[in-house]
Amino acid sequence: MSNPADTENSSPFEEYSFPPAGRLEGDWRKWGLGHVIVGFLASFFAAALAFNLVESANNQDIDDLYELPMWGISVVTLSQQLVLIAIVIIASRFFGESLRKDFLLQARANDIFKGLSLGIAAQFILVPATTYPFIWLFNIDPDRISGPARELSDKATSPLGVGALVLTVVVLAPVSEELFYRGLLYGAIRKRFKADQSKALTKWFPIIISSLIFSAVHLQLLLFPALFFVGVTFALIYEKSQRLAPAIWAHVGFNATTVFNLLVIQ
């Protein structure tokens, strides 16, 4: 008779790792690209609904998200983020086993320092290295690059506004986006794709495709190259560490650096 302590789910502290890439016989992960599509559609629908409700509350026609007050932007953003998190939870709960096993949502004590350090480094090194050649090549005004973020931070004129900005950008954006884009999207591509003759293609195809989508959905053309390479970086952190927590903390460090720069330095 086997000891219950030896079973797979006996210890809440057991660490999991990625299964081999590609389709696996008897794979417990029944979630996939269909859940990703549903997540995209549901999150955009939630954001559009929240936008219309905020617009109605203001009793005026608003064409752009950044025309809303800070509380309105927070409501729209929060609705989208919560839907993304909910889709991942539903996928693991009903089509997998757990967030911890399906998406390696597990952590170690040093994940915070390593993750934050990598995220800050990406902001100071990776973004300029991928953005400024783009600026010089197409003769773009550098102020246009930071325009949307600066426009958002300018609305945080009260402690409540600053708190809302920090909550949505520094806390919930890293959690929701890493769970969805690295956990669900990258995981769905990774578990379907395997190039038998190329280990490099097997590794890089899911990273590149998921990072392209991650960059595109931010709808910031001027930051597309930077966001793409940031997505690649977070995916590599996830793959190398075999844990999602370091990628989440890297995303926190990346976004927090932007917010700190806009609110304190500039």
C-alpha positions as CSV (number, residue, x, y, z in Angstrom):
1,M,0.0,0.0,0.0
2,S,1.5,3.4,-1.0
3,N,2.1,6.1,1.5
4,P,-0.2,9.1,1.0
5,A,2.9,11.3,1.6
6,D,4.4,9.9,-1.6
7,T,1.5,10.9,-3.9
8,E,1.9,13.7,-6.3
9,N,-0.4,16.2,-4.5
10,S,0.5,15.3,-0.9
11,S,2.8,18.2,-0.3
12,P,1.7,21.8,-0.9
13,F,5.4,22.7,-1.1
14,E,6.3,20.3,-3.9
15,E,7.8,22.2,-6.8
16,Y,6.7,21.4,-10.4
17,S,8.5,22.0,-13.7
18,F,7.6,22.3,-17.3
19,P,6.7,19.0,-19.0
20,P,8.4,18.4,-22.4
21,A,7.2,20.8,-25.2
22,G,4.7,19.5,-27.7
23,R,1.6,17.3,-27.4
24,L,1.8,14.8,-24.6
25,E,-0.2,11.6,-24.3
26,G,-2.5,11.8,-21.3
27,D,-1.8,15.5,-20.7
28,W,-3.8,16.7,-17.7
29,R,-3.7,20.3,-19.1
30,K,-6.9,20.4,-21.2
31,W,-6.8,24.2,-21.5
32,G,-5.4,25.8,-24.6
33,L,-5.7,28.4,-27.3
34,G,-9.5,28.4,-27.1
35,H,-9.3,29.7,-23.6
36,V,-6.8,32.3,-24.7
37,I,-9.2,33.5,-27.4
38,V,-12.1,33.6,-24.9
39,G,-9.9,35.5,-22.5
40,F,-9.0,38.1,-25.1
41,L,-12.7,38.6,-26.1
42,A,-14.0,38.6,-22.5
43,S,-11.4,41.1,-21.3
44,F,-12.0,43.5,-24.2
45,F,-15.8,43.2,-23.7
46,A,-15.4,43.9,-20.0
47,A,-13.2,46.9,-20.7
48,A,-15.7,48.2,-23.3
49,L,-18.6,47.8,-20.9
50,A,-16.8,49.5,-18.1
51,F,-15.8,52.3,-20.5
52,N,-19.4,52.9,-21.5
53,L,-20.6,52.9,-17.8
54,V,-17.9,55.4,-16.9
55,E,-18.8,57.5,-19.9
56,S,-22.5,57.5,-18.9
57,A,-21.6,58.4,-15.3
58,N,-19.7,61.5,-16.7
59,N,-22.6,62.4,-18.9
60,Q,-20.4,63.2,-21.9
61,D,-19.1,61.6,-25.1
62,I,-15.6,60.4,-24.6
63,D,-13.5,59.1,-27.6
64,D,-10.4,57.9,-25.8
65,L,-9.5,56.1,-22.6
66,Y,-7.1,58.8,-21.5
67,E,-9.9,61.4,-21.6
68,L,-11.5,59.7,-18.6
69,P,-10.6,60.8,-15.1
70,M,-8.2,58.7,-13.1
71,W,-10.9,56.8,-11.4
72,G,-12.5,55.9,-14.7
73,I,-9.3,54.7,-16.2
74,S,-8.8,52.6,-13.1
75,V,-12.2,51.0,-13.4
76,V,-11.8,50.2,-17.1
77,T,-8.3,48.8,-16.6
78,L,-9.3,46.9,-13.5
79,S,-12.2,45.2,-15.2
80,Q,-9.9,43.9,-18.0
81,Q,-7.2,42.7,-15.5
82,L,-9.7,40.8,-13.3
83,V,-11.2,39.1,-16.3
84,L,-7.7,37.9,-17.5
85,I,-7.0,36.6,-14.0
86,A,-10.4,34.9,-13.8
87,I,-9.9,33.1,-17.2
88,V,-6.6,31.6,-16.0
89,I,-8.2,30.5,-12.7
90,I,-11.1,28.9,-14.5
91,A,-8.7,27.2,-17.0
92,S,-6.7,25.6,-14.2
93,R,-9.7,24.8,-12.0
94,F,-11.9,23.1,-14.6
95,F,-9.4,22.1,-17.4
96,G,-6.2,21.5,-15.4
97,E,-5.2,20.7,-11.9
98,S,-4.0,23.9,-10.2
99,L,-2.4,27.2,-10.8
100,R,0.7,25.9,-9.1
101,K,1.1,22.8,-11.3
102,D,-0.4,24.1,-14.6
103,F,1.4,27.5,-14.6
104,L,4.2,26.9,-12.2
105,L,2.8,29.6,-9.8
106,Q,5.4,28.8,-7.2
107,A,8.0,31.0,-5.5
108,R,11.3,31.0,-3.7
109,A,12.6,33.6,-1.2
110,N,15.1,35.1,-3.7
111,D,12.6,35.5,-6.5
112,I,11.7,39.0,-5.4
113,F,15.2,40.4,-5.5
114,K,16.1,38.6,-8.7
115,G,12.9,39.5,-10.4
116,L,12.9,43.1,-9.4
117,S,16.5,43.5,-10.5
118,L,15.9,42.0,-13.9
119,G,12.8,44.2,-14.4
120,I,14.6,47.4,-13.5
121,A,17.5,46.4,-15.7
122,A,15.1,45.8,-18.6
123,Q,13.6,49.3,-18.1
124,F,17.0,51.0,-18.1
125,I,18.9,48.9,-20.6
126,L,16.6,46.9,-22.8
127,V,14.0,49.6,-23.5
128,P,16.5,52.3,-24.6
129,A,18.5,49.7,-26.7
130,T,15.4,48.7,-28.6
131,T,13.6,52.0,-28.8
132,Y,16.2,54.6,-29.6
133,P,17.4,53.0,-32.9
134,F,13.7,52.9,-33.9
135,I,13.5,56.7,-33.0
136,W,16.6,57.6,-35.0
137,L,15.6,55.4,-38.0
138,F,12.2,57.0,-38.4
139,N,13.0,60.4,-37.0
140,I,10.4,60.2,-34.2
141,D,10.1,62.8,-31.4
142,P,11.2,61.0,-28.3
143,D,8.5,62.6,-26.2
144,R,5.9,60.6,-28.3
145,I,7.3,57.4,-26.8
146,S,6.4,58.2,-23.2
147,G,3.3,60.2,-24.1
148,P,0.6,57.7,-23.1
149,A,2.3,56.8,-19.8
150,R,2.9,60.5,-19.0
151,E,-0.7,61.4,-19.9
152,L,-1.8,58.7,-17.5
153,S,0.5,59.7,-14.6
154,D,-0.6,63.4,-15.0
155,K,-4.1,62.4,-14.0
156,A,-2.8,61.0,-10.7
157,T,-3.1,64.3,-8.9
158,S,-4.3,63.1,-5.5
159,P,-3.2,60.3,-3.1
160,L,-6.2,58.3,-4.2
161,G,-5.2,58.7,-7.8
162,V,-1.7,57.7,-7.1
163,G,-2.9,54.7,-5.2
164,A,-5.2,53.7,-8.1
165,L,-2.3,54.1,-10.6
166,V,0.0,51.9,-8.4
167,L,-2.6,49.3,-7.9
168,T,-3.5,48.9,-11.6
169,V,-0.1,49.4,-13.1
170,V,2.4,48.1,-10.6
171,V,0.4,45.4,-8.8
172,L,-2.4,44.0,-10.9
173,A,-0.9,44.5,-14.4
174,P,2.1,42.2,-13.7
175,V,0.0,39.6,-12.0
176,S,-2.8,39.5,-14.7
177,E,-0.5,39.8,-17.7
178,E,2.0,37.2,-16.5
179,L,-0.7,34.7,-15.6
180,F,-2.4,35.2,-19.0
181,Y,0.4,35.9,-21.5
182,R,3.2,33.8,-20.0
183,G,1.1,31.3,-18.1
184,L,-1.9,30.6,-20.4
185,L,-0.8,31.9,-23.8
186,Y,2.8,30.9,-23.8
187,G,1.9,27.6,-22.1
188,A,-0.8,26.8,-24.7
189,I,1.6,27.4,-27.6
190,R,4.4,25.5,-25.9
191,K,2.3,22.4,-25.2
192,R,1.1,22.2,-28.8
193,F,4.3,23.0,-30.7
194,K,7.4,20.9,-31.1
195,A,9.8,20.9,-34.1
196,D,11.3,17.4,-34.1
197,Q,14.4,18.4,-36.0
198,S,15.1,21.6,-34.1
199,K,15.4,22.1,-30.3
200,A,16.0,25.8,-30.9
201,L,12.8,26.2,-32.9
202,T,10.9,24.3,-30.3
203,K,12.1,26.7,-27.6
204,W,11.9,30.0,-29.4
205,F,8.7,29.7,-31.5
206,P,6.4,29.9,-28.4
207,I,8.5,32.6,-26.9
208,I,8.4,34.7,-30.0
209,I,4.8,34.3,-30.9
210,S,3.5,34.9,-27.4
211,S,5.8,38.0,-27.1
212,L,4.5,39.4,-30.4
213,I,1.0,39.1,-29.2
214,F,1.9,40.5,-25.8
215,S,3.4,43.6,-27.5
216,A,0.6,44.0,-30.1
217,V,-2.3,44.0,-27.5
218,H,-0.7,47.0,-25.8
219,L,-1.7,49.1,-28.9
220,Q,1.5,51.2,-28.7
221,L,3.2,51.1,-32.0
222,L,6.2,53.2,-31.0
223,L,6.9,50.9,-28.1
224,F,6.2,47.7,-30.0
225,P,9.9,46.6,-30.4
226,A,10.7,47.4,-26.7
227,L,7.6,45.5,-25.4
228,F,8.4,42.6,-27.7
229,F,11.8,42.1,-26.2
230,V,10.5,42.7,-22.7
231,G,8.0,39.9,-23.4
232,V,10.8,37.7,-24.6
233,T,12.8,38.5,-21.4
234,F,9.9,37.6,-19.1
235,A,9.3,34.4,-21.0
236,L,12.9,33.4,-20.7
237,I,12.8,34.2,-17.0
238,Y,9.8,31.9,-16.7
239,E,11.3,29.1,-18.7
240,K,14.7,29.2,-17.0
241,S,13.5,29.5,-13.4
242,Q,10.6,27.0,-13.9
243,R,8.5,29.4,-11.8
244,L,6.1,32.2,-12.7
245,A,6.9,34.3,-9.6
246,P,10.3,35.7,-10.9
247,A,8.6,36.8,-14.1
248,I,5.8,38.5,-12.1
249,W,8.4,40.3,-9.9
250,A,10.4,41.3,-13.0
251,H,7.2,42.8,-14.5
252,V,6.6,44.6,-11.2
253,G,10.1,46.1,-11.3
254,F,9.7,47.1,-14.9
255,N,6.3,48.9,-14.3
256,A,7.3,50.4,-11.0
257,T,10.4,52.0,-12.5
258,T,8.1,53.7,-15.1
259,V,5.7,54.9,-12.5
260,F,8.4,56.1,-10.2
261,N,10.1,58.0,-13.0
262,L,6.9,59.7,-14.1
263,L,5.6,60.6,-10.6
264,V,8.8,61.4,-8.8
265,I,11.6,62.2,-11.2
266,Q,9.9,64.1,-14.0
